[in-house]
Amino acid sequence: MSDYKLKAEKRDITGSGVEELRVAGNIPAVVYGKGKENQNLTVNKIEFNKIFSKAGENSLIDLEIEGAGMHNVLAKEVQFNAVTDEPIHIDFYEVKMDEEIETEVPLKFIGESLAVKDLEGTLITNKTEVTVKCLPANIPHEIEIDLGKLATFEDSIQAKDIKLPAKVELLTDLEETIALVNPPRSEEELKELESEVVENVEAVEATAEKKEEGEAEGEQPAEAEKKEEKE
């Protein structure tokens, strides 16, 4: 059983009619799975937001569907309103507890890098999640990455350095770099960068001036023609 429980009702309304459901405080959803028939559902927006803020997309949810019992699901894909950032549709993926699945697990960066703190370097994180394979009950909620391992600019954390729970297989390329620290720019590099910026600005200004001159020259014949027409 999951720590997260959510109730859902079957839905007959589709198309433009689902907007009325949203106005009433519900979210249209669908549940699907391997060898399962898709079902249209609705869930309460407030209750879903409470669950999703903790479970995310990779924690099991016990979805109780009205008249159809309990289903083990993941909130596989949640669509959000681009303006309000409110969820507007949910795809629940029903899993089989005895079959392994592949899923993304978010990375949580913890600790402090001495290369950043003492050497004034810049932390670079190349990934925010990794792909794993395991039984649904063994999916990690998140994976911690200890930045304390980055003591010098030569240090890096790669996927092969990640410590996973038992019975969880990492599918991400083991040689892929997860995090590193870049050294601060030297005075010479900063001056060179500033010079490049100035040159780029001057080039843009010069191009704009030429364009304005060309437009001005192009307007003169037209003005002359208008004058001749009036005469």
N, C-alpha and C positions, 0 to 999 in steps of 0.2 A: 504493500500500500504506500501511496505517496503522502508527503506532508502537505500537499496542495490539493484542495478539493474545490470543484466548481460545478454548478448546475447549468444545464442547457435545456432549451425547449426546441422541439421540431419546428421547422419553418416551411410554410407553403408559399409565402410572398417572395417574389424574385424581381429582378429588373429594377425599374425606377421606384417601385413600391417600397424598397428597403429603406429609402430615406425617411419614411414615416417611422420605421422601427428605430432609427438612430435618434430622431427627434424625441421619441418616447423613452430614451435612455438605454436602448439595447444595441448590441453589435451583431450584424449578420455574420454568420460563420459557416464553415463546411468542415466535416470530418471525413477523412479518407484513409485508406491503408491498403497494404498488400492483400489482395484477395477479398477486399471489403467494398461494399457498395457505398458510394458517396451519399452523405446525408446533409441536408441544409438545416442549419440550426440558428438560434439566437442565444446570446448570453448577456447578462446584465453588465453594463459598462463599468459601474463602480466596483462590482465584485471582481470582474476580470482585471481591472487596473491594479487592485490590491494583490492579486495572485501573480500577475505578470511582473510587477516590480520586484518580486522576490525570486520567482521561478525562472524568468527569462525564457529563452527559446530552447534550452537544453536540459531542463528539469522536468521530470514526469509530473503530470497532472491527472488526478482522478476526476474524469469528466462524467458526471451523472446525467445521462440523457433521459428526459421524461419518457417513460414507457419502454425504454430500451436498456435499462441497467447501467452499470459502471463500465467505463472505457479508459484504458491507459493511453494517454496522448501526450504529444509535445506540441507547444504552440509554434509550429514550424515556420510559419510566415505571418507576420502581422503588418497590415497596411495602415499607414497613418495619414491624416489630413495634413497637407503641406503647410497650411496656415495655422491651424489650432494645435497640431501635433497630437490630436486625439485619435485613438484607434478606430478605424472605420470598417475593417474586415479582418477575419482571422481564418487561417488554414490550420486545423488541428490534424496532426498525423498520428493515427492509431498504430501503436507498436505491438509486436508479439514479444512477451517477456522472455521467451526462450530462444529468440533469434537476435544475433548481433546486428547493430546498425552503425552507420557512419554519421558523425555529426560534428559540428563546430563547437569548440569550448573556448570561452573568452579567457584572456590572460589578465592576471592582476599583478601589477608591478609593486613590489614592497621593498622596504629597506632604503638605504641611501648609498650612492656611489661616491667613494673617496675621490675618484677622478673628476667628479662634478663639484663636490664640496671643497676639496683642498687644491685641486689643480685648475679649477674654473673651466672645465670642459663642458661640452654640450651633449646631453643625453639624446641618443637616436634609438627609437624603437621602431623596428621594421614590421612587426606584426601585432595585431590586437587579439588574434585567436588562432587556434591550431585545430587540425582535423584528427579525430580519434575514432577508434572502432572498439565497441564493447557491447555487452548486454545492456538494455535500457536501464536496469536497476543500478548499473555501475557507472553511469555517465557522471563525470565530475561537474559540479556546478560552476567551478572556475579553477584555474591552475595558477598558482603563485610563482612569480619569477623574482628571485632575490637580487636586487641591484647592487647589494653589498659586494658581489663578486667582481664588480667593475672598479678595481683599485687604480689601474693605470690605463693609458690610452692604447696599450697593446692587448688589453683584456676584451673579451667579447663573450656573449652568451648565445649558444647555438641550440637548435632544436634538440640535439642529442644530449644536452645538459639538463633537459627538463625531467623532473622526477614525477612519474605518474603513479596513481594508485594501482594496486594489483588488479590484474585481469583487464587492463586498459591498454590498448595498442595505439602507438602514435603513428599516424599516416603521413604527417607533414615531413618533407625532406629533412633528414637528420642533420645535414650540413648547412641548412638555412640559418642565417644569423637573425636572432631575435632582438638583441640589444647590444649597443656599444657606445663609447663616448668619444666624440671628436675633440681634438685639442683646440684651444682658443686661437683665433687668427693672430698672426704676428703683425707688427706695425707696418711692415712692408706690404703684407697682403691687404691690410685695411686701406692703405694709401692707393694701392693698385685698384682695389674695388671701387673706391671713391672716384678715382680717375675715370674708370669705365662708365660709371653712372653719369658723370659730367659729360663725357663724350657722347653717350647715348641721348642725353637730354638735348645737347647741341645739335645732334643729327636730326632729331625729331623736329626741333624748332626750325632748322634750315629747310627741311622738307615741307613744313607748313607754310613757310614764307614763299617758297617757290610755287606752291599750290595757289596761294592767294594772288600772287602776281599773275599766274596763268589765267585765273578766273577773271581778274580785272581786265587783262588784255582781251579776253574773249568777250567781254561785255561791251567793249567800245564799238565794234561794228554794229551790234544790235541797236545801241543807242543812236548811232548815226543814221541807221535805216529808219528808225522811228522819227527822227528829226526831218528826214527827207519826205516821209509820208505826210507829216503835218504841213510841210511847205507846199 
